[in-house]
Amino acid sequence: MTKQNTTKKDLYEEVTNKMIALLEQGVAPWKCTWNKYGMARNYASKRTYSGINAILMNFTPHPIPYFLSFKQAKQLGGKVKKGATSEKVYFYKTLFKDESGQYVNHTKAQALNGMGEEVQTIPVLRCYSVFNIQDIEGIEFDIPEVELKDHQIIENYEAIFNNMPNAPQFVFENADRACYNPISDKLNMPDIKQFETVEDYYCTLFHEMTHATGHKSRLNRKEIMKFNPFGSKAYSKEELVAEMGASFLCAHVGINCNDITENSAAYLQGWLSALKADKKLIFKAAAKAQKAVDYILNVKRSYEE
């Protein structure tokens, strides 16, 4: 085994083991917590973490989820405190090979594709270290608290569904079920008054909206477009994507959906077994969930992102 392959395996296993440890404690790690400082982000770039990093960075023990790399702290005139423990941010570095097997850069790969030449893409998992701002000294941090008034919160909730591109048909045909039907492309929700809280209603709605992104007219996920019986591996994987997608959307608008629902708890053991069997599962699910959320929010990511 090459050094590169060993590194890849170790990183996948490292993250998966963190998820397994939380699941064994009865915690669904993709249900990101929300606090008054908002979602975890890089303090220098102001960009929130996405995908697998949104899960990991929102589950650190730090009360203010803002981070800087060693280099960023130095550029801002600060330094990392002695003995500080870093957190890891994971990303894919994509390598490209032309038809002769030679490595080429992204620009050359695009040019070769344009000329009809087949270019092999090789995603390689990498990571870098960041430090929480409480472990950095010499910088006067400006930390605004995120405070929304009740009417602003409801407007934000509603905007998620109202602004979704090519949204499914929203119906009230069954008061006993929240569900998405990919054949009719209809999303059914019980009345909001049937839910214990407004937040419960929108958490459920966001879950079904994530399912709806799998329709052939949107992201065309096979787990949605092919029939998968309840309890099957494909069904469970799609439920995991929907759970994570709902969590990301809830965090986006400030809903704390950290409590495990009865439905989620029923899948805990299944997810635990699946993660132990497939070290890449959590990365695949997080990537699909982020893609679904980006679709719903109409976010276009660049190649570098």
C-alpha angles and dihedrals in degrees: 000000000000123000089247093056091046090053092050092050093048094051094049090047092046094056095039091053090055090054093046091051091054093046091051087056090054094255122132099216095198089064092090116206120234127216138176091274094059128227124348112273147163106267095212099048094030088221118140118231117255138199116001091355092058087060098044099042094048089054099057117113093244116115093213109048098208121123143186134192118239089255094048091051090052092048090053091052098258138105138216114259116249112266094015116153118229130218122222126238115199128211141161120247108201118215123195132210126191124219091276091057095252120139114245133181125253095263092051091046091055091049092050091049089052090055091052097256116142112242121195115223118206117190112206120191114231136168141199133196128252132180129220114246091244087066093054124082133191096047126099100219121209105214114179117197116231108235122168127183118234095256091048091052094052091047089053092050093050093045091062092064098032093053098044109123115240090359121195119251109278111219142171101211101129122037092193101056141054105202147139121228112203093192095060093023090229127144112207122199131177115236114287089239090065091066123085092233138010088243091057089054094052094043087056093044092051090051091055092043089056089053089050092059087069092069116119090247090059125026096338099219111189091219088066102035096047121063110256117180120230111278096020121131093250091048091052092048091053090049089053090052090049092048092050093044091052090049092052092048092047090052089048092060098032104259116145105219097167096126114096112239122221089253092052093047090055089061098044096095092044092051090046091054092044093052091050089051097045120035092190097051097095091050092049093047093046091050092050091046092050090048089051092049091047088053093050092047092041091236118164114204123203123232091258091056 
